[in-house]
Amino acid sequence: MTASVVSEDLDTYRLRAREWLAANMPKQQVVEELVAEGDDDEQWLRARELQAILFKGGFAGICYPREYGGQGLAPEYQKVFTEESAGYEMPILLNVPTLSICAPVILDMGSEEQKLEYLPKVLSGEIVLVQFLSEPSGGSDLAGLITRAERDGDVFMLNGAKTWSTSAYAADYGLCLARTDSTVPKHRGLTMFLLKTDLPGITMRRITQVNGSTEFCEEFFDDVVVPASQVVGEVNNGWAVASRQLFWERTAVGGGSPYVSGSGNRNAAEGELDLIGVAEETGQLADVRVLELIGESYAMHEVQDNLIARVTAAITADQLPGPAASIIRLFHAETDQRDDDIGLAIAGGAAVTGKVGVRGPGEMGTRYLMRQGASLGGGSTEMSRNIISERVLGMPREYAADRDVPFNQVKRSR
Ligand SMILES: Cc1cc2nc3c(=O)[nH]c(=O)nc-3n(C[C@H](O)[C@H](O)[C@H](O)COP(=O)(O)OP(=O)(O)OC[C@H]3O[C@@H](n4cnc5c(N)ncnc54)[C@H](O)[C@@H]3O)c2cc1C
């Protein structure tokens, strides 16, 4: 790996990044055909290759510490690199959750051995990480999960099920939260594991969504033997690890992660939402009502960018508590869903009759089918509002019948 020059000023860094990108990274091709999420094995391989090129060139993990394979630079350097990388093919698929949620959890909560073992492999594209949090019984009450891991000497025996695991089919490890003690209240008996996805006893299935995507997976665990060395943080203190993970998830979903590199959607072929293109294609570029809708979308994104900058700066400076990341997570859903509504309104009937799987008005129809995803993925917006009211504004806590009750004595429906 090329050593980075820590004292380099931003302008010099920008020029060096510009030259390196031109010499080493392939130019982004404009692809009209959209690849269905879940049907994208080649894109995952490509993302790993591209990440390896960044790593070799000293431009991977720009804000990760140098001792774990990163560059140890401030977020401004990442921002500059992302600006310069526009127009180049980048491993966008690895941004969420691998680089912006899971690896930061290992960095913040993992043992020294785990950081040295896994982080360089993540940053070089060798391993992909995902999240095994939600369960068929529900995701909002995360601490109430029922997947259990029983200790047997140096190993744990894992049994249960997880669901809605984005991109798990392409992953090497998942951060998996399980119950290790049910005799204590729900938050106190949990443990986080870095679980290898191909261990004997794990059955992974794809879930087909209404838009045709099969990127979600569900996993069933039957007597999976997990080495105790895979515990992240302490046994029965998994809630602390999960809380950190939720912080990074809200930050990433909200658009404020310092660990993402490059811009654009996870689907490399998709590119940014193109409302002007849709208006042009449907002959409405001179329609004032349509221009107002496009202007509204641009204004929302401008507000979002400034909100992200303000909230992340305030959290970094301890002027706002960590749970304030829910503010940008919530605004992401508002912006995303308004975009979907606007896209559909402009495309009109062409959203239904337009060609599916290519950019243009038809894309607005399939985007709209996924509209509600933005208010669920990364924790629901209702939960974000709860967190903002209770932990940022200091309003009274929501009543919970299971508070301080040992988990095995909590009444639950069959
Ligand atoms: C795009 C996307 C990606 C995802 N990726 C992953 C992933 O990689 N890994 C993973 O583990 N999960 C993932 N999820 C699952 C996601 O975390 C859950 O959908 C989410 O936490 C909500 O859980 P649930 O769907 O079980 O709804 P439930 O928890 O059953 O909630 C149902 C509804 O009730 C509301 N509700 C529940 N409790 C309260 C309360 N106390 N106050 C007010 N309202 C409440 C919720 O807001 C929601 O609207 C993903 C989901 C989406 C849409």
The ligand as an SDF file (V2000), in Angstrom:
LIG
                    3D

 53 58  0  0  0  0  0  0  0  0999 V2000
  -34.3390   -1.3230    2.5260 C   0  0  0  0  0  0  0  0  0  0  0  0
  -34.2560   -2.0970    3.8040 C   0  0  0  0  0  0  0  0  0  0  0  0
  -33.0510   -2.6590    4.1810 C   0  0  0  0  0  0  0  0  0  0  0  0
  -32.9430   -3.3900    5.3710 C   0  0  0  0  0  0  0  0  0  0  0  0
  -31.7510   -4.0000    5.6660 N   0  0  0  0  0  0  0  0  0  0  0  0
  -31.6560   -4.7420    6.7960 C   0  0  0  0  0  0  0  0  0  0  0  0
  -30.4340   -5.4330    7.0970 C   0  0  0  0  0  0  0  0  0  0  0  0
  -29.4740   -5.4090    6.3120 O   0  0  0  0  0  0  0  0  0  0  0  0
  -30.3700   -6.1600    8.2310 N   0  0  0  0  0  0  0  0  0  0  0  0
  -31.4120   -6.2400    9.1050 C   0  0  0  0  0  0  0  0  0  0  0  0
  -31.2550   -6.8840   10.1400 O   0  0  0  0  0  0  0  0  0  0  0  0
  -32.5950   -5.6070    8.8390 N   0  0  0  0  0  0  0  0  0  0  0  0
  -32.7380   -4.8730    7.7040 C   0  0  0  0  0  0  0  0  0  0  0  0
  -33.9240   -4.2620    7.3990 N   0  0  0  0  0  0  0  0  0  0  0  0
  -35.0580   -4.4180    8.2980 C   0  0  0  0  0  0  0  0  0  0  0  0
  -35.3640   -3.1490    9.0810 C   0  0  0  0  0  0  0  0  0  0  0  0
  -34.3500   -2.9200   10.0370 O   0  0  0  0  0  0  0  0  0  0  0  0
  -36.7420   -3.3400    9.7210 C   0  0  0  0  0  0  0  0  0  0  0  0
  -37.6880   -3.3760    8.6590 O   0  0  0  0  0  0  0  0  0  0  0  0
  -37.0910   -2.2330   10.6830 C   0  0  0  0  0  0  0  0  0  0  0  0
  -36.2480   -2.2500   11.8090 O   0  0  0  0  0  0  0  0  0  0  0  0
  -38.5500   -2.3660   11.1680 C   0  0  0  0  0  0  0  0  0  0  0  0
  -38.7790   -3.6490   11.6440 O   0  0  0  0  0  0  0  0  0  0  0  0
  -40.0070   -4.5020   11.0850 P   0  0  0  0  0  0  0  0  0  0  0  0
  -40.0280   -4.4130    9.6150 O   0  0  0  0  0  0  0  0  0  0  0  0
  -39.9260   -5.8400   11.7180 O   0  0  0  0  0  0  0  0  0  0  0  0
  -41.3050   -3.7400   11.6110 O   0  0  0  0  0  0  0  0  0  0  0  0
  -41.9220   -3.8280   13.0730 P   0  0  0  0  0  0  0  0  0  0  0  0
  -40.8640   -3.6730   14.0910 O   0  0  0  0  0  0  0  0  0  0  0  0
  -42.8010   -5.0100   13.1480 O   0  0  0  0  0  0  0  0  0  0  0  0
  -42.8090   -2.5130   13.0900 O   0  0  0  0  0  0  0  0  0  0  0  0
  -44.0120   -2.4060   12.3030 C   0  0  0  0  0  0  0  0  0  0  0  0
  -44.4670   -0.9450   12.3140 C   0  0  0  0  0  0  0  0  0  0  0  0
  -44.7740   -0.5510   13.6730 O   0  0  0  0  0  0  0  0  0  0  0  0
  -44.0400    0.6200   14.0150 C   0  0  0  0  0  0  0  0  0  0  0  0
  -43.6010    0.5450   15.4050 N   0  0  0  0  0  0  0  0  0  0  0  0
  -43.0380   -0.5180   16.0210 C   0  0  0  0  0  0  0  0  0  0  0  0
  -42.7200   -0.2040   17.3010 N   0  0  0  0  0  0  0  0  0  0  0  0
  -43.0710    1.0980   17.4810 C   0  0  0  0  0  0  0  0  0  0  0  0
  -42.9910    1.9970   18.5890 C   0  0  0  0  0  0  0  0  0  0  0  0
  -42.4740    1.6060   19.7440 N   0  0  0  0  0  0  0  0  0  0  0  0
  -43.4320    3.2640   18.4010 N   0  0  0  0  0  0  0  0  0  0  0  0
  -43.9710    3.6590   17.2150 C   0  0  0  0  0  0  0  0  0  0  0  0
  -44.0760    2.8460   16.1260 N   0  0  0  0  0  0  0  0  0  0  0  0
  -43.6400    1.5820   16.2710 C   0  0  0  0  0  0  0  0  0  0  0  0
  -42.8280    0.6190   13.0760 C   0  0  0  0  0  0  0  0  0  0  0  0
  -42.3280    1.9180   12.8960 O   0  0  0  0  0  0  0  0  0  0  0  0
  -43.3980    0.0240   11.8050 C   0  0  0  0  0  0  0  0  0  0  0  0
  -44.0060    1.0200   11.0320 O   0  0  0  0  0  0  0  0  0  0  0  0
  -34.0760   -3.5540    6.2160 C   0  0  0  0  0  0  0  0  0  0  0  0
  -35.2960   -2.9900    5.8310 C   0  0  0  0  0  0  0  0  0  0  0  0
  -35.4070   -2.2920    4.6390 C   0  0  0  0  0  0  0  0  0  0  0  0
  -36.7430   -1.7400    4.2390 C   0  0  0  0  0  0  0  0  0  0  0  0
  1  2  1  0
  2  3  1  0
  2 52  2  0
  3  4  2  0
  4  5  1  0
  4 50  1  0
  5  6  2  0
  6  7  1  0
  6 13  1  0
  7  8  2  0
  7  9  1  0
  9 10  1  0
 10 11  2  0
 10 12  1  0
 12 13  2  0
 13 14  1  0
 14 15  1  0
 14 50  1  0
 15 16  1  0
 16 17  1  0
 16 18  1  0
 18 19  1  0
 18 20  1  0
 20 21  1  0
 20 22  1  0
 22 23  1  0
 23 24  1  0
 24 25  2  0
 24 26  1  0
 24 27  1  0
 27 28  1  0
 28 29  2  0
 28 30  1  0
 28 31  1  0
 31 32  1  0
 32 33  1  0
 33 34  1  0
 33 48  1  0
 34 35  1  0
 35 36  1  0
 35 46  1  0
 36 37  1  0
 36 45  1  0
 37 38  2  0
 38 39  1  0
 39 40  1  0
 39 45  2  0
 40 41  1  0
 40 42  2  0
 42 43  1  0
 43 44  2  0
 44 45  1  0
 46 47  1  0
 46 48  1  0
 48 49  1  0
 50 51  2  0
 51 52  1  0
 52 53  1  0
M  END
$$$$
